[in-house]
Amino acid sequence: MKPANAEQSLPTTAAHSPSTPVRWALTSLALSTLLASLGASVATVGLPVLAEAFEASFAQVQWVVLAYLLAITTLIVSVGRLGDLLGRRKLLLAGIALFTLASALCALAPSLWWLVAARALQGLGAAIMMTLTLALVGETVEKSRTGSAMGLLATLSAVGTALGPSLGGLLITGFGWHALFLINVPLGLLTLLLAWRFLPVVPRPIAIGRLRFDGLGTLLLATGLGAYTLAMTVGRTSFGWLNSGLLLVAVISGGLFVQVQRRLDSPLIPLAMFRDRPLVSGLAASALVAAVMMATLLVGPFYLSITLGLPPAIVGLVLAVGPCVAALAGVPAGRLADRFGVRPMRLAGLATMVLGTLLLSRIPPTQGIAGYVLAIAVTTLGYALFQPANNAAVMAPVSDDKRGVVAGLLNLSRNLGFLSGASVLGAVFAAVLPTNGISVASPEDVTNGMHLTFAAGLALTALAWLISAATRVPERLKQSAERTSKR
């Protein structure tokens, strides 16, 4: 049964403020983004408690986080394509329902491996939610307001990431580890109700309905991405034969995937899409800056605790500065992209990140907390300015039949950037530290490691700026920005 407002949910004329149904539709998309990011971050704080509850080792209990990450990374493109074929609204509703059900199964888990399996299901629901919220923006708001909508989603993603550890600590203290997952159930039901009631029903073109889902391509892509994800995450302290073998599997699967895509009439990812320079530059820039942002999460705690000698409570507060800046800047950044255009704001964001990583690569310990907070705030502000503009630049020109798969590719580029940043920039940081471990590293060692890591991050961010500067904005986006700025 269609919602009563389905046919009137999409605005027909430009307006300064969206109608009430559109606002509630955006609320459902924002809550979906919040739940997906909260699901990733809230469980991390509970790993020690879960290890004790299930009498498991760290190597075993880390699969609670890894299963969620693997499900998202391996399936995020496929669910985007499936949304293009089956209908994005319908699949998003199914994803929210699956995420909510899986959250309840996590809370009821009688064993660790039951919990891991439920987390994988939860990750599948999160993959659907992360991908289709981006894709559905184009069906919910006008192109001239795409930046604002992307900014809202970026804000809620940052809020979920920042809220997870602190909220998780409160839930564990007050109600036990089960509450980490039960909290998602009422939020999931509310999101499902809002999405069912207010998301517009957009009929699919007949041509889209005749396309078939690429099962073999999905299997090969999932195998390749899964192998790459495991290669970048297992054995964090060393890179051995297992990691090399997994990378080999990823390369072989990727090569077979390309061959299969070339031969199909209805491929999972039409390879011709990669001739589109704005798309490729947006994906590349997204991956590069995600790698740098992961380095801030990876290196920051060691610098604060070892070099500056801060206690854990203060370290946690300082680490919350970055997500808070991203949360506060997300919506204004989206509005600036609508007003001034996506290309200027993308370049401004990357230039700000260049300044921030330069500060991080040279900051002396004598500047203390204030110096670190300033550098992180500048870096995160740049990321907050870049992300909505980049997402809008990638998504706005995409035709309706490819919006889901492009949204999946956009999320995938960010996830692969996070994974690669953790592995590659983590290795750069470790190269400066003593070979017998971080526990015996001196403050000078950690400072030198951070400087070298962010010197590499500075190079990556500058490369992202050059890629974006060399790419022209599609004319449709220019016209949308010009119309908005004249109002």
PLY file of the C-alpha trace (Angstrom):
ply
format ascii 1.0
element vertex 487
property float x
property float y
property float z
element edge 486
property int vertex1
property int vertex2
end_header
0.00 0.00 0.00
1.45 3.38 -0.97
1.77 6.20 1.56
-0.93 8.81 1.18
1.56 11.53 0.41
3.64 9.54 -2.05
2.68 11.53 -5.11
3.08 14.92 -3.47
6.36 14.29 -1.63
8.56 15.63 -4.42
8.54 19.41 -4.74
7.61 20.68 -8.15
9.10 24.16 -7.88
12.18 25.63 -6.33
11.68 26.91 -2.80
13.79 28.30 -0.02
12.59 25.65 2.45
11.35 22.16 1.64
7.78 21.13 2.36
6.93 19.20 5.52
6.80 15.75 3.81
10.23 16.36 2.29
11.61 17.37 5.68
10.34 14.13 7.23
11.72 12.17 4.28
15.13 13.76 4.84
14.79 12.99 8.55
14.35 9.30 7.73
17.43 9.36 5.49
19.43 11.19 8.17
18.38 8.68 10.84
19.38 5.82 8.54
22.85 7.37 8.20
23.05 7.91 11.96
22.13 4.29 12.71
24.68 2.89 10.25
27.56 4.96 11.69
26.41 4.39 15.27
26.34 0.65 14.64
29.99 0.78 13.61
31.29 2.89 16.52
29.15 1.86 19.48
30.44 -1.73 19.57
34.14 -0.83 19.78
33.94 0.37 23.38
32.33 -2.92 24.40
35.07 -5.27 23.15
36.75 -5.74 26.57
33.39 -6.49 28.21
32.43 -8.90 25.40
35.78 -10.68 25.72
35.09 -11.23 29.42
31.43 -12.19 28.92
32.19 -14.84 26.27
35.62 -15.82 27.69
37.20 -14.99 24.34
40.57 -13.64 23.24
40.98 -10.25 21.61
41.68 -11.95 18.28
38.28 -13.63 18.53
36.24 -10.74 19.89
37.53 -8.27 17.28
35.35 -10.14 14.77
32.38 -8.36 16.34
33.70 -5.22 14.64
35.33 -6.92 11.65
32.16 -8.80 10.59
30.24 -5.52 10.39
33.03 -3.89 8.38
33.39 -6.85 6.02
29.66 -7.01 5.26
29.54 -3.30 4.43
32.68 -3.26 2.29
31.97 -6.40 0.26
28.30 -5.72 -0.46
27.98 -1.94 -0.66
28.21 -1.73 -4.47
25.97 -4.74 -5.04
23.15 -3.41 -2.87
23.34 -0.11 -4.72
22.86 -1.90 -8.03
20.07 -3.99 -6.55
18.34 -0.80 -5.47
18.54 0.48 -9.06
16.81 -2.69 -10.26
14.25 -3.40 -7.53
13.49 0.13 -6.40
15.56 2.12 -3.92
12.73 2.98 -1.54
11.62 -0.65 -1.27
15.16 -1.92 -0.66
15.92 0.81 1.90
12.84 -0.21 3.90
14.06 -3.81 3.79
17.55 -2.69 4.88
16.24 -0.72 7.86
14.08 -3.68 8.89
17.04 -6.07 8.56
19.30 -3.76 10.58
16.66 -3.51 13.34
16.07 -7.27 13.45
19.80 -8.01 13.44
20.28 -5.55 16.32
17.77 -7.53 18.38
19.54 -10.79 17.45
22.86 -9.26 18.58
21.38 -8.37 21.96
20.00 -11.92 22.38
23.20 -13.66 21.28
23.95 -16.71 23.48
27.48 -17.12 22.10
30.22 -15.05 20.51
29.83 -16.57 17.04
26.06 -16.02 17.16
26.87 -12.37 17.86
29.39 -12.27 14.99
26.84 -13.74 12.56
24.20 -11.24 13.71
26.70 -8.42 13.28
27.29 -9.53 9.69
23.52 -9.30 9.08
23.51 -5.91 10.75
26.36 -4.87 8.43
24.31 -5.92 5.40
21.46 -3.72 6.59
23.92 -0.88 7.20
25.36 -1.27 3.68
21.87 -0.85 2.23
21.18 2.17 4.42
24.51 3.89 3.74
24.23 3.45 -0.02
20.58 4.13 -0.66
20.35 7.21 1.54
22.81 8.91 -0.82
20.97 7.59 -3.87
17.54 8.66 -2.57
18.60 12.27 -2.03
18.09 12.83 -5.77
14.50 11.55 -5.51
13.71 13.59 -2.40
15.11 17.08 -3.00
15.85 19.31 -5.97
19.32 19.31 -7.50
19.82 22.90 -6.30
19.48 21.67 -2.68
21.59 18.52 -3.05
24.54 20.03 -1.20
22.44 20.90 1.85
21.00 17.38 1.95
24.47 15.83 1.62
25.66 18.10 4.41
22.86 16.87 6.66
23.81 13.24 5.99
27.49 14.02 6.64
26.55 15.69 9.93
24.55 12.70 11.13
27.33 10.34 10.10
29.79 12.35 12.19
27.34 12.50 15.10
26.97 8.70 15.02
30.73 8.20 14.98
31.30 10.68 17.82
28.35 9.49 19.89
29.15 5.78 19.69
31.99 5.41 22.23
30.50 7.75 24.86
26.97 6.39 24.50
28.32 2.83 24.50
30.19 3.44 27.75
27.04 4.76 29.42
24.93 1.86 28.17
27.41 -0.77 29.33
27.74 0.86 32.76
24.01 1.15 33.28
22.54 -1.87 31.50
25.29 -4.25 30.34
26.60 -5.09 26.85
23.17 -6.14 25.53
22.11 -2.49 25.56
24.77 -1.67 22.93
22.54 -3.34 20.37
19.08 -2.96 21.91
19.36 0.83 21.57
19.11 0.39 17.80
15.72 -1.36 17.95
13.45 1.60 18.87
15.53 3.94 16.69
15.28 1.48 13.80
11.51 1.15 14.16
11.11 4.95 14.19
13.30 5.27 11.08
11.35 2.53 9.32
8.03 4.24 10.08
9.24 7.63 8.82
10.77 6.15 5.68
7.61 4.15 4.85
5.36 7.14 5.48
7.29 9.97 3.80
9.81 8.71 1.25
8.42 9.36 -2.24
7.35 6.44 -4.41
9.07 6.96 -7.77
8.00 4.58 -10.57
10.93 2.82 -12.19
11.36 3.22 -15.94
10.43 0.13 -17.95
13.99 -0.09 -19.28
15.37 -0.47 -15.75
12.90 -3.20 -14.93
14.14 -5.32 -17.83
17.73 -5.34 -16.57
19.07 -8.41 -14.76
21.17 -8.65 -11.62
24.77 -9.73 -12.18
25.20 -12.64 -9.76
28.64 -13.76 -10.96
29.99 -10.22 -10.91
28.60 -9.76 -7.40
30.36 -12.93 -6.21
33.70 -11.95 -7.77
33.53 -8.38 -6.47
32.56 -9.52 -2.96
35.42 -12.05 -2.98
37.95 -9.46 -4.11
36.80 -6.79 -1.68
36.54 -9.27 1.19
40.06 -10.54 0.55
41.41 -6.98 0.37
39.61 -6.00 3.58
41.02 -9.00 5.44
44.51 -8.36 4.04
44.38 -4.82 5.40
42.99 -5.75 8.83
44.29 -9.15 10.00
47.71 -9.35 11.60
47.89 -5.62 12.29
51.36 -5.90 13.80
52.91 -7.62 10.77
52.31 -8.23 7.10
52.92 -11.93 6.47
52.15 -14.69 4.02
48.44 -14.66 4.89
48.16 -10.99 3.98
50.10 -11.53 0.76
47.89 -14.49 -0.18
44.74 -12.48 0.48
46.02 -9.63 -1.68
46.73 -12.13 -4.46
43.15 -13.41 -4.20
41.91 -9.81 -4.36
43.94 -9.08 -7.51
42.82 -12.30 -9.27
39.18 -11.73 -8.32
39.41 -8.13 -9.51
40.84 -9.20 -12.87
38.14 -11.82 -13.36
35.50 -9.28 -12.35
36.66 -6.85 -15.06
36.58 -9.60 -17.68
33.05 -10.64 -16.69
31.81 -7.02 -16.71
33.08 -6.52 -20.27
31.04 -9.44 -21.60
27.66 -8.73 -19.97
24.81 -6.67 -21.36
23.70 -5.79 -17.82
26.90 -5.65 -15.71
27.01 -4.92 -12.01
29.28 -1.92 -12.71
29.22 -0.62 -16.29
32.93 -0.08 -16.96
32.10 2.78 -19.35
31.24 4.81 -16.24
34.95 5.11 -15.48
35.42 7.22 -18.61
33.54 9.94 -16.73
36.32 12.13 -15.31
34.18 13.89 -12.66
33.09 10.50 -11.30
36.62 9.05 -11.23
38.13 12.19 -9.70
35.42 12.27 -7.02
36.00 8.64 -6.09
39.80 9.06 -6.05
39.69 12.21 -3.93
37.25 10.56 -1.52
39.58 7.58 -1.01
42.68 9.77 -0.53
41.17 12.05 2.11
39.53 9.11 3.92
43.00 7.55 4.30
44.24 10.78 5.90
41.26 11.01 8.26
41.85 7.42 9.38
45.44 8.40 10.24
44.12 11.06 12.65
42.15 8.39 14.51
45.07 5.96 14.46
47.98 8.20 15.49
46.22 10.80 17.64
45.67 8.64 20.76
49.38 7.66 20.93
50.55 11.27 20.53
48.17 12.50 23.21
48.89 9.74 25.73
52.64 9.16 25.20
54.02 12.46 23.92
51.73 14.81 25.86
51.23 12.41 28.79
47.46 12.90 29.04
45.25 10.53 31.08
42.71 8.38 29.19
39.72 10.56 30.13
41.34 13.69 28.69
42.50 11.78 25.61
38.88 10.80 24.96
37.71 14.39 25.25
40.40 15.68 22.89
39.64 12.95 20.35
35.98 14.05 20.35
36.97 17.48 18.95
37.28 16.22 15.37
33.86 14.52 15.15
32.26 17.53 16.88
33.74 19.91 14.29
32.49 17.65 11.50
29.02 17.49 13.04
28.76 21.27 13.45
30.15 22.06 9.99
28.26 19.48 7.92
25.00 21.34 7.25
26.60 24.79 6.72
29.12 23.17 4.36
26.30 21.70 2.30
24.56 25.06 2.07
27.81 26.71 0.96
28.13 24.08 -1.79
24.60 24.92 -2.96
25.35 28.65 -2.93
28.85 28.85 -4.38
29.05 25.61 -6.35
30.52 22.21 -5.64
33.90 22.75 -7.33
34.93 25.86 -5.33
33.84 24.27 -2.05
35.56 20.99 -2.86
38.81 22.83 -3.57
38.40 25.05 -0.50
37.86 21.99 1.69
40.92 20.22 0.32
43.04 23.37 0.67
41.96 23.58 4.32
42.91 19.92 4.78
46.32 20.64 3.24
46.85 23.35 5.87
45.67 21.04 8.65
47.93 18.14 7.66
50.84 20.58 7.29
50.26 21.69 10.90
50.07 18.04 12.06
53.30 17.20 10.25
55.22 20.00 12.02
53.50 20.60 15.35
56.00 20.67 18.28
54.99 19.00 21.57
55.61 22.31 23.34
52.32 23.58 21.89
50.52 20.96 23.97
46.80 20.24 23.68
46.01 23.62 22.10
48.35 23.04 19.16
47.00 19.56 18.52
43.35 20.64 18.79
43.95 23.52 16.35
45.57 21.22 13.78
42.85 18.56 14.10
40.07 21.17 13.96
41.49 22.66 10.75
41.92 19.22 9.15
38.43 18.08 10.11
36.85 21.35 9.00
38.45 20.85 5.60
37.03 17.33 5.41
33.60 18.62 6.43
33.70 21.23 3.64
34.94 18.70 1.09
32.61 15.77 1.68
29.14 17.27 0.92
30.49 19.12 -2.13
32.24 16.01 -3.43
29.20 13.79 -2.84
26.98 16.30 -4.63
29.44 16.59 -7.54
29.47 12.82 -7.97
25.77 12.10 -7.44
23.90 15.05 -9.00
24.73 14.37 -12.70
24.10 10.60 -12.47
21.17 9.16 -14.42
18.41 7.48 -12.45
19.30 3.93 -13.51
22.86 4.24 -12.15
22.32 6.29 -9.00
22.39 3.31 -6.66
25.58 1.78 -8.00
27.37 5.17 -8.02
26.32 5.76 -4.41
27.74 2.34 -3.62
31.01 3.21 -5.36
31.21 6.48 -3.43
30.81 4.71 -0.10
33.18 1.97 -1.21
35.91 4.49 -2.09
35.65 5.97 1.38
35.75 2.56 3.10
38.74 1.42 1.05
40.42 4.71 1.91
39.85 4.06 5.61
41.23 0.52 5.32
44.23 1.55 3.23
44.95 4.49 5.53
44.92 2.23 8.57
47.32 -0.18 6.87
49.66 2.04 4.83
49.82 5.16 7.01
49.81 2.91 10.07
52.91 1.22 8.63
54.53 4.64 8.09
53.90 5.49 11.75
55.21 2.11 12.95
58.38 2.41 10.85
59.71 5.14 13.15
58.87 3.34 16.39
61.09 0.83 18.22
60.91 -2.69 16.83
59.93 -4.10 20.24
56.62 -2.26 20.36
54.77 0.98 21.05
54.87 0.36 24.81
58.58 1.23 24.96
58.42 4.14 22.49
59.67 7.48 23.78
57.74 10.74 23.34
60.31 11.74 20.68
59.68 8.49 18.77
55.93 9.06 18.71
56.34 12.71 17.70
58.64 11.77 14.83
56.20 9.03 13.78
53.29 11.46 13.74
55.26 14.03 11.75
56.26 11.44 9.14
52.72 10.01 8.95
51.15 13.40 8.29
53.89 14.39 5.87
52.63 11.40 3.85
49.07 12.55 4.55
49.96 16.02 3.30
51.14 14.50 0.00
47.89 12.51 -0.33
45.74 15.56 0.39
47.69 17.71 -2.07
47.23 14.98 -4.69
43.47 15.00 -4.04
43.46 18.80 -4.53
45.32 18.51 -7.83
42.93 15.80 -9.07
39.90 17.93 -8.16
41.40 21.10 -9.62
41.97 19.36 -12.95
38.31 18.26 -13.18
35.58 20.47 -14.60
32.16 20.60 -12.97
29.28 19.30 -15.12
27.26 22.18 -16.61
24.06 21.02 -14.90
25.66 21.48 -11.49
26.96 24.93 -12.42
23.50 26.04 -13.48
21.91 24.68 -10.27
24.45 26.55 -8.15
23.94 29.76 -10.11
20.15 29.58 -9.73
20.49 29.01 -6.00
22.96 31.88 -5.50
20.61 34.35 -7.26
17.77 33.75 -4.85
0 1
1 2
2 3
3 4
4 5
5 6
6 7
7 8
8 9
9 10
10 11
11 12
12 13
13 14
14 15
15 16
16 17
17 18
18 19
19 20
20 21
21 22
22 23
23 24
24 25
25 26
26 27
27 28
28 29
29 30
30 31
31 32
32 33
33 34
34 35
35 36
36 37
37 38
38 39
39 40
40 41
41 42
42 43
43 44
44 45
45 46
46 47
47 48
48 49
49 50
50 51
51 52
52 53
53 54
54 55
55 56
56 57
57 58
58 59
59 60
60 61
61 62
62 63
63 64
64 65
65 66
66 67
67 68
68 69
69 70
70 71
71 72
72 73
73 74
74 75
75 76
76 77
77 78
78 79
79 80
80 81
81 82
82 83
83 84
84 85
85 86
86 87
87 88
88 89
89 90
90 91
91 92
92 93
93 94
94 95
95 96
96 97
97 98
98 99
99 100
100 101
101 102
102 103
103 104
104 105
105 106
106 107
107 108
108 109
109 110
110 111
111 112
112 113
113 114
114 115
115 116
116 117
117 118
118 119
119 120
120 121
121 122
122 123
123 124
124 125
125 126
126 127
127 128
128 129
129 130
130 131
131 132
132 133
133 134
134 135
135 136
136 137
137 138
138 139
139 140
140 141
141 142
142 143
143 144
144 145
145 146
146 147
147 148
148 149
149 150
150 151
151 152
152 153
153 154
154 155
155 156
156 157
157 158
158 159
159 160
160 161
161 162
162 163
163 164
164 165
165 166
166 167
167 168
168 169
169 170
170 171
171 172
172 173
173 174
174 175
175 176
176 177
177 178
178 179
179 180
180 181
181 182
182 183
183 184
184 185
185 186
186 187
187 188
188 189
189 190
190 191
191 192
192 193
193 194
194 195
195 196
196 197
197 198
198 199
199 200
200 201
201 202
202 203
203 204
204 205
205 206
206 207
207 208
208 209
209 210
210 211
211 212
212 213
213 214
214 215
215 216
216 217
217 218
218 219
219 220
220 221
221 222
222 223
223 224
224 225
225 226
226 227
227 228
228 229
229 230
230 231
231 232
232 233
233 234
234 235
235 236
236 237
237 238
238 239
239 240
240 241
241 242
242 243
243 244
244 245
245 246
246 247
247 248
248 249
249 250
250 251
251 252
252 253
253 254
254 255
255 256
256 257
257 258
258 259
259 260
260 261
261 262
262 263
263 264
264 265
265 266
266 267
267 268
268 269
269 270
270 271
271 272
272 273
273 274
274 275
275 276
276 277
277 278
278 279
279 280
280 281
281 282
282 283
283 284
284 285
285 286
286 287
287 288
288 289
289 290
290 291
291 292
292 293
293 294
294 295
295 296
296 297
297 298
298 299
299 300
300 301
301 302
302 303
303 304
304 305
305 306
306 307
307 308
308 309
309 310
310 311
311 312
312 313
313 314
314 315
315 316
316 317
317 318
318 319
319 320
320 321
321 322
322 323
323 324
324 325
325 326
326 327
327 328
328 329
329 330
330 331
331 332
332 333
333 334
334 335
335 336
336 337
337 338
338 339
339 340
340 341
341 342
342 343
343 344
344 345
345 346
346 347
347 348
348 349
349 350
350 351
351 352
352 353
353 354
354 355
355 356
356 357
357 358
358 359
359 360
360 361
361 362
362 363
363 364
364 365
365 366
366 367
367 368
368 369
369 370
370 371
371 372
372 373
373 374
374 375
375 376
376 377
377 378
378 379
379 380
380 381
381 382
382 383
383 384
384 385
385 386
386 387
387 388
388 389
389 390
390 391
391 392
392 393
393 394
394 395
395 396
396 397
397 398
398 399
399 400
400 401
401 402
402 403
403 404
404 405
405 406
406 407
407 408
408 409
409 410
410 411
411 412
412 413
413 414
414 415
415 416
416 417
417 418
418 419
419 420
420 421
421 422
422 423
423 424
424 425
425 426
426 427
427 428
428 429
429 430
430 431
431 432
432 433
433 434
434 435
435 436
436 437
437 438
438 439
439 440
440 441
441 442
442 443
443 444
444 445
445 446
446 447
447 448
448 449
449 450
450 451
451 452
452 453
453 454
454 455
455 456
456 457
457 458
458 459
459 460
460 461
461 462
462 463
463 464
464 465
465 466
466 467
467 468
468 469
469 470
470 471
471 472
472 473
473 474
474 475
475 476
476 477
477 478
478 479
479 480
480 481
481 482
482 483
483 484
484 485
485 486
